[in-house]
Amino acid sequence: MDYLAAETRYDESGMDFRRCGRSGVLLPGVSLGFWHNFGGVDTYEKCRSIAHYAFDHGITHFDLANNYGPPYGSAEVTMGHMMDQDFRPYRDELFISTKAGYDMWPGPYGNWGSRKYMMASLDQSLKRMHLEYVDLYYSHRYDPNTPLEETLQALVDVVRQGKALYVGISRWPLEALKVADKYLREHDVPLLIYQGRINLLDRAPVEDGILDYCAANGIGFISFSPLAQGLLTDRYLNGIPEGSRMTREHFLKSSSLTPQLVDYLKHLNGIAEKRGESLAEMALAWILHLKGVTSVLVGASSPEQLAKNLKSVHSEPFDDAEIGDGHNILTQNT
Ligand SMILES: NC(=O)c1ccc[n+]([C@@H]2O[C@H](COP(=O)([O-])OP(=O)(O)OC[C@H]3O[C@@H](n4cnc5c(N)ncnc54)[C@H](OP(=O)(O)O)[C@@H]3O)[C@@H](O)[C@H]2O)c1
């Protein structure tokens, strides 16, 4: 069936659009990631229903990477099918990102940060997504063995070629972020955004000074895995439900669900209840209230989850003393 986007998607969705650093771009407070649930192993109609729900409710930013799936590349293939079937008329209302940096194809040129890899990977991504350009292209991770300038110049050049409008970096340490900021600014392709993980169980980019640096230098910040892959929801408060990410034992392992962690999650859930919110809603709102954060980049396995998560954009500020500091309780392995 043909897709017609909801006419209420901006006026009545209540989405909060937030300026991304010192740029002209506004991003929705809640963005949608395609890491899980959009691969070749997933049901296409379900992918569509999640993406439709998102766009119908003001989520204009979809985040992908070359190797999202499984199998690798298949989330971009799903995006390509949806472009053809649903989203082509709305291309200019969508902000689509992709990345390269992790292993993608065999041999020495399908991983890390070389110019060879960064350029070839974006060409492949555009083909899979049936796009002429992406809105945002990221270096997915810091490569300690490639000169930073080589990776950064590749980012500059894809913008010059018209294959990306903006560039970003993900998971680069603070000192490398500073180099990237300076290099890209000097080459007239300012760093739009940093993608890092901040959530109630992991505050590393706050503690390392990355969020402050971004805020002070006009760089946006988007937080991936803001729900710690589902831990910061009601999903695991009473065991491990069938069909949940943890049952797959890949990126989220059942061994991480220690009694200590469950106690802390229940403590947080109690605070959320007092605030009249779900734990997911509160966990996202906590991030959105941090100075310098542009958007939270959620995953979802159903439109219903997204519906709950969207409420976070209107949540009240926090008393941090009450929340406590649980960030040492979990060792995250992704
Ligand atoms: N830059 C990087 O290196 C990097 C790394 C990781 C992720 N990312 C990006 O960040 C995006 C989000 O990552 P993520 O999927 O880990 O995010 P997340 O939002 O922390 O976790 C999403 C998962 O939590 C569960 N969930 C979500 N809302 C829920 C709700 N209201 N109630 C109950 N459960 C709920 C679902 O798990 P179930 O499947 O169990 O239902 C969902 O798949 C990715 O898609 C990707 O775009 C980037």
The ligand as a MOL file (V3000), in Angstrom:
LIG
                    3D

  0  0  0     0  0            999 V3000
M  V30 BEGIN CTAB
M  V30 COUNTS 48 52 0 0 0
M  V30 BEGIN ATOM
M  V30 1 N 28.1720 5.3050 16.7800 0
M  V30 2 C 28.1770 4.0980 17.2690 0
M  V30 3 O 29.2080 3.4700 17.4450 0
M  V30 4 C 26.8590 3.4770 17.6300 0
M  V30 5 C 26.8080 2.3400 18.4670 0
M  V30 6 C 25.5600 1.8180 18.7860 0
M  V30 7 C 24.3970 2.4110 18.2990 0
M  V30 8 N 24.4900 3.5080 17.4690 0 CHG=1
M  V30 9 C 23.2720 4.1720 16.9320 0
M  V30 10 O 22.3380 4.3540 17.9910 0
M  V30 11 C 21.0920 3.7800 17.6320 0
M  V30 12 C 20.3550 3.3100 18.8450 0
M  V30 13 O 21.1070 2.3080 19.5310 0
M  V30 14 P 20.3400 1.2470 20.4030 0
M  V30 15 O 19.4230 0.4480 19.5350 0
M  V30 16 O 21.3290 0.5340 21.2250 0 CHG=-1
M  V30 17 O 19.4510 2.2550 21.3050 0
M  V30 18 P 18.6050 2.1460 22.6230 0
M  V30 19 O 17.5060 3.1250 22.4080 0
M  V30 20 O 19.4850 2.2790 23.8080 0
M  V30 21 O 18.0170 0.6530 22.6490 0
M  V30 22 C 17.0100 0.2910 21.7610 0
M  V30 23 C 16.3450 -0.9910 22.2260 0
M  V30 24 O 15.7390 -0.8050 23.5030 0
M  V30 25 C 14.4670 -1.4230 23.5370 0
M  V30 26 N 13.4590 -0.3530 23.7150 0
M  V30 27 C 13.4230 0.8590 23.0990 0
M  V30 28 N 12.3740 1.5900 23.5590 0
M  V30 29 C 11.7500 0.8350 24.4770 0
M  V30 30 C 10.6350 1.0420 25.2970 0
M  V30 31 N 9.9400 2.1740 25.2880 0
M  V30 32 N 10.2630 0.0430 26.1440 0
M  V30 33 C 10.9440 -1.1210 26.1910 0
M  V30 34 N 12.0210 -1.3790 25.4310 0
M  V30 35 C 12.4310 -0.4090 24.5830 0
M  V30 36 C 14.3260 -2.1900 22.2190 0
M  V30 37 O 14.8980 -3.4650 22.4280 0
M  V30 38 P 14.1750 -4.8400 22.0630 0
M  V30 39 O 14.7400 -5.2270 20.7490 0
M  V30 40 O 14.5860 -5.7350 23.1630 0
M  V30 41 O 12.6930 -4.5890 21.9950 0
M  V30 42 C 15.1950 -1.3850 21.3070 0
M  V30 43 O 15.6350 -2.1220 20.1890 0
M  V30 44 C 21.4910 2.6740 16.6610 0
M  V30 45 O 20.4000 2.2350 15.8570 0
M  V30 46 C 22.5490 3.3560 15.8620 0
M  V30 47 O 21.9490 4.2070 14.9210 0
M  V30 48 C 25.6900 4.0450 17.1330 0
M  V30 END ATOM
M  V30 BEGIN BOND
M  V30 1 1 1 2
M  V30 2 2 2 3
M  V30 3 1 2 4
M  V30 4 1 4 5
M  V30 5 2 4 48
M  V30 6 2 5 6
M  V30 7 1 6 7
M  V30 8 2 7 8
M  V30 9 1 8 9
M  V30 10 1 8 48
M  V30 11 1 9 10
M  V30 12 1 9 46
M  V30 13 1 10 11
M  V30 14 1 11 12
M  V30 15 1 11 44
M  V30 16 1 12 13
M  V30 17 1 13 14
M  V30 18 2 14 15
M  V30 19 1 14 16
M  V30 20 1 14 17
M  V30 21 1 17 18
M  V30 22 2 18 19
M  V30 23 1 18 20
M  V30 24 1 18 21
M  V30 25 1 21 22
M  V30 26 1 22 23
M  V30 27 1 23 24
M  V30 28 1 23 42
M  V30 29 1 24 25
M  V30 30 1 25 26
M  V30 31 1 25 36
M  V30 32 1 26 27
M  V30 33 1 26 35
M  V30 34 2 27 28
M  V30 35 1 28 29
M  V30 36 1 29 30
M  V30 37 2 29 35
M  V30 38 1 30 31
M  V30 39 2 30 32
M  V30 40 1 32 33
M  V30 41 2 33 34
M  V30 42 1 34 35
M  V30 43 1 36 37
M  V30 44 1 36 42
M  V30 45 1 37 38
M  V30 46 2 38 39
M  V30 47 1 38 40
M  V30 48 1 38 41
M  V30 49 1 42 43
M  V30 50 1 44 45
M  V30 51 1 44 46
M  V30 52 1 46 47
M  V30 END BOND
M  V30 END CTAB
M  END
